[in-house]
Amino acid sequence: MSGTGNRPNTRLLTTYKGLSCKVTRAAHKYRMAVAALRILDPEGEWREELKELRREDICGPGKDPEESNGHYVMSWIWATQKADTTTLTTEAVSFCD
């Protein structure tokens, strides 16, 4: 922890817990979406991009200096493309009318 006294450490710990909670919720949401896709479209093209999310896949984009021995393999979650939601706008607007 950084700083002196309890206030900086408490603030840092609160921030860390908040971020950790967000990551846990996002992972749960992802796993539920993949489970639904497995039921609705078991052989769909989505299988090429949406992989099973394992606990060890959830890590930062940088390498851990304590575990690096000159070889680093980045988790697949940092190499996937962001979904294109612009195509949904016309359909969503007409559906809402």
HELIX and SHEET records of a PDB file:
HELIX    1   1 ASN A    6  LEU A   40  1                                  35    
HELIX    2   2 GLU A   45  GLU A   48  5                                   4    
HELIX    3   3 ARG A   55  ASP A   57  5                                   3    
HELIX    4   4 TRP A   76  TRP A   78  5                                   3    
HELIX    5   5 LEU A   88  CYS A   96  1                                   9    
END                                                                             
